[in-house]
Amino acid sequence: MAEKRKRVVLGCNQKLEIIKRLKKGETATNIAQIYGVGRTTVNDIKRDAEKIEQHVSQMQSNDGDVRSRKTMKSANYEQLDNVIHSEAETMLSKCIDWFEVQEESNATQVLLLRQIRNIATKKAREKKKPDFFL
């Protein structure tokens, strides 16, 4: 009886490498052996190549970490996600206002909090197009 292959989860970077190898003409069987996955997995990646490339380019445009990312899932409840981010931004602004009036507040800490808020605001605006905080 053949040994059962260990389950391998490929990251987005590895999937992109597989797509490049396939475009160069390497066989699915050869690539499957290199990455320790089944030939069917390589063929699935080939089938979904356009979708994978689009997802990775979207992640890169949002400063996402492509190297460690392994899934392409997006938010299930987009409206709820938008409301939560809006509420988080509001709460962060209130925290900054409170922090500024405290006697022991540090100017550097306030500046860092403002910078975090500005980054969150910028990403929330970009979210109107692609994903945010996945």
C-alpha positions, -999 to +999 in steps of 0.1 A: +000+000+000+013+034-009+023+059+018-002+086+024+011+120+014+012+147+041-012+175+036+006+205+021-009+240+021+008+262-005+012+299+001+003+325-025+039+330-034+043+293-041+012+292-062+026+321-083+058+301-087+038+271-099+019+293-124+052+306-138+066+271-141+035+260-159+037+289-183+073+279-190+061+245-201+070+223-171+047+194-165+022+192-137+036+159-126+071+174-122+059+204-104+038+183-081+068+163-071+089+194-064+062+210-041+051+177-025+015+180-037-007+160-061-009+166-098-046+175-094-036+204-070-012+217-097-039+215-123-064+233-100-038+261-096-035+262-134-072+264-137-075+292-111-043+310-123-061+342-133-080+344-101-048+338-080-028+364-099-056+389-095-059+383-057-021+386-052-019+418-071-048+432-051-031+422-019+001+438-030-017+470-038-031+470-002+004+463+013-007+428+022+018+402+031+018+378+001+047+357+015+028+343+045-007+344+031-022+310+023-059+317+016-079+339-007-109+343+015-126+377+018-151+389+043-184+370+044-204+401+056-189+430+038-214+456+052-208+444+087-171+446+081-174+482+069-195+492+100-169+476+123-140+494+107-160+527+109-167+521+145-131+513+152-120+545+136-145+565+157-134+548+189-097+554+181-104+591+175-122+593+209-092+575+226-068+600+211-090+629+223-091+614+258-054+606+258-044+642+248-061+657+279-044+633+304-016+649+325+008+620+319+002+618+282+033+617+261+035+637+228+051+607+210+023+584+221-003+608+209+015+612+175+016+574+172-021+570+179-028+597+153-007+579+128-025+546+134-058+564+130-047+580+097-035+547+084-068+530+093-087+559+076-066+555+045-071+518+044-108+522+050-111+545+020-091+520-001-115+493+010-142+508-011-123+491-039-105+460-026-101+441+007-090+455+041-080+439+074-085+404+062 
